Amino acid sequence: MDNNLQRAYFAGGCFWGVEFHFQNLPGVFSTKVGYMGGDLKKPTYEQVCTNGTGHAEVLEITFDANVITFEELAIHFFEIHDPTQADGQGPDIGNQYRSVIFYTNQEQKDSAQKLINILKEKGYKIVTELKKAATFWEAEEYHQKYYTKTNAAPYCHIYTKRF
């Protein structure tokens, strides 16, 4: 991978909507949806939806850090989902829809924690978890770029300015 390219992992509800809001940002090289955070190897969508695997629906972003920073991505993440809703987003309820930033290094962790602290100072009761990135299991092909393929738009991810 190019030295300027880095990866970020965000879980904030249905991965279709999270991907929709990130895939066209300047500096975003590629996006993939998948699963992270659980114990089951090679989980399927059906298994993750049982709430028994511990996995969250996750977006993997490969980005050019010279164009967009991790902190800018994280700010966007906090503004396209409700980081105060536990185990869900809007009508999508379940542990697989929880809010998590899976950090890949200490800089990402510190940056995300700084943003959480700012939001808490503003009065938000943030439930977003910070966890070390683990194995990313790519979701089935029909989930990739779902809203682009279907010409639809997210119903549970609404941009809300918080910073």
C-alpha positions as CSV (number, residue, x, y, z in Angstrom):
1,M,0.0,0.0,0.0
2,D,1.2,3.5,-0.8
3,N,2.8,5.3,2.2
4,N,0.1,7.9,2.1
5,L,-2.7,5.4,2.1
6,Q,-4.1,4.4,5.5
7,R,-7.1,2.4,6.7
8,A,-9.9,3.4,9.1
9,Y,-12.8,1.3,10.4
10,F,-16.1,2.7,11.5
11,A,-19.3,1.0,12.8
12,G,-22.3,3.2,13.1
13,G,-25.5,1.3,12.2
14,C,-26.2,-0.3,8.9
15,F,-23.0,-0.5,6.9
16,W,-24.9,0.5,3.7
17,G,-25.6,4.0,5.0
18,V,-22.2,4.5,6.5
19,E,-20.6,3.5,3.2
20,F,-22.9,5.8,1.3
21,H,-21.8,8.8,3.3
22,F,-18.1,8.1,3.0
23,Q,-17.5,6.6,-0.5
24,N,-17.3,9.9,-2.4
25,L,-15.4,12.0,0.0
26,P,-12.2,13.6,-1.4
27,G,-9.3,11.5,-0.4
28,V,-11.2,8.3,0.1
29,F,-9.5,5.8,-2.2
30,S,-11.9,2.8,-1.6
31,T,-14.6,1.5,0.8
32,K,-15.7,-2.0,1.7
33,V,-18.3,-3.2,4.1
34,G,-17.8,-6.1,6.4
35,Y,-17.7,-7.3,10.0
36,M,-15.4,-6.8,12.9
37,G,-15.3,-7.2,16.7
38,G,-16.6,-10.7,17.2
39,D,-15.3,-14.2,17.7
40,L,-16.7,-16.0,14.7
41,K,-14.3,-16.5,11.8
42,K,-15.7,-15.7,8.3
43,P,-19.1,-14.6,9.6
44,T,-22.0,-14.3,7.2
45,Y,-24.6,-11.5,7.2
46,E,-27.2,-14.0,8.5
47,Q,-25.0,-15.0,11.4
48,V,-24.1,-11.4,12.4
49,C,-27.8,-10.5,12.4
50,T,-28.5,-13.1,15.1
51,N,-26.6,-10.8,17.6
52,G,-24.7,-13.9,18.7
53,T,-21.4,-13.4,17.0
54,G,-20.2,-10.2,18.7
55,H,-19.5,-8.6,15.3
56,A,-20.5,-5.1,14.2
57,E,-21.3,-4.1,10.7
58,V,-18.2,-2.1,9.7
59,L,-17.0,0.1,7.0
60,E,-13.3,-0.2,5.9
61,I,-12.0,3.0,4.4
62,T,-8.7,3.2,2.5
63,F,-7.8,6.9,2.4
64,D,-5.0,9.2,1.3
65,A,-3.8,10.9,4.5
66,N,-2.4,13.8,2.4
67,V,-5.9,14.6,1.2
68,I,-8.1,13.8,4.2
69,T,-7.0,13.0,7.7
70,F,-8.3,10.4,10.0
71,E,-9.6,13.1,12.3
72,E,-11.6,14.6,9.4
73,L,-13.0,11.1,8.7
74,A,-13.9,10.6,12.4
75,I,-15.6,14.0,12.5
76,H,-17.7,13.0,9.5
77,F,-18.5,9.7,11.2
78,F,-19.8,11.4,14.3
79,E,-22.0,13.7,12.1
80,I,-23.6,11.0,9.9
81,H,-24.9,8.7,12.7
82,D,-26.2,9.2,16.2
83,P,-23.3,8.4,18.6
84,T,-25.6,8.6,21.6
85,Q,-27.9,5.6,20.5
86,A,-26.7,2.3,22.0
87,D,-27.0,-0.8,19.9
88,G,-28.7,0.7,16.9
89,Q,-29.3,3.5,14.6
90,G,-32.9,4.7,14.1
91,P,-35.1,1.7,13.4
92,D,-32.1,-0.7,13.1
93,I,-31.7,-2.2,16.5
94,G,-29.2,-4.8,17.6
95,N,-25.6,-5.2,18.8
96,Q,-24.4,-5.4,15.2
97,Y,-25.5,-1.8,14.7
98,R,-23.5,-0.4,17.7
99,S,-21.2,2.6,17.4
100,V,-17.5,1.7,17.3
101,I,-14.3,3.2,16.0
102,F,-11.8,0.4,15.5
103,Y,-8.5,2.1,15.6
104,T,-5.4,0.8,13.8
105,N,-2.8,2.8,15.7
106,Q,-2.3,5.0,18.8
107,E,-2.7,8.2,16.7
108,Q,-6.2,7.1,15.6
109,K,-7.2,6.2,19.1
110,D,-6.0,9.5,20.5
111,S,-7.7,11.5,17.8
112,A,-11.0,9.6,18.3
113,Q,-10.8,10.0,22.1
114,K,-10.2,13.7,21.6
115,L,-13.4,14.1,19.5
116,I,-15.4,12.0,22.0
117,N,-14.2,14.3,24.8
118,I,-15.2,17.4,22.8
119,L,-18.7,15.9,22.2
120,K,-19.1,15.0,25.9
121,E,-18.1,18.6,26.8
122,K,-20.9,19.8,24.5
123,G,-23.3,17.7,26.5
124,Y,-23.6,14.6,24.2
125,K,-23.9,11.2,26.0
126,I,-21.6,9.4,23.7
127,V,-21.8,5.6,23.6
128,T,-19.3,5.1,20.8
129,E,-16.7,2.5,21.7
130,L,-13.0,2.7,20.9
131,K,-11.6,-0.8,20.1
132,K,-8.3,-2.0,18.6
133,A,-9.0,-3.1,15.0
134,A,-9.1,-6.9,14.6
135,T,-9.6,-9.1,11.5
136,F,-11.9,-7.4,9.0
137,W,-14.2,-9.9,7.4
138,E,-15.5,-8.6,4.1
139,A,-19.2,-8.8,3.6
140,E,-20.9,-10.6,0.8
141,E,-20.7,-8.9,-2.6
142,Y,-24.4,-7.9,-2.7
143,H,-23.7,-5.6,0.3
144,Q,-20.9,-3.7,-1.3
145,K,-21.9,-0.2,-2.6
146,Y,-25.5,-1.3,-1.9
147,Y,-27.1,2.1,-2.3
148,T,-25.2,2.9,-5.5
149,K,-26.3,-0.4,-7.0
150,T,-30.0,0.1,-6.0
151,N,-30.2,3.9,-6.6
152,A,-31.6,4.3,-3.1
153,A,-30.5,6.5,-0.2
154,P,-30.0,5.7,3.5
155,Y,-33.0,6.0,5.8
156,C,-31.2,5.9,9.2
157,H,-28.1,8.1,8.6
158,I,-28.9,11.8,8.6
159,Y,-26.1,14.3,8.6
160,T,-26.1,16.4,11.8
161,K,-23.5,19.1,12.4
162,R,-21.9,18.5,15.8
163,F,-18.4,20.1,15.5
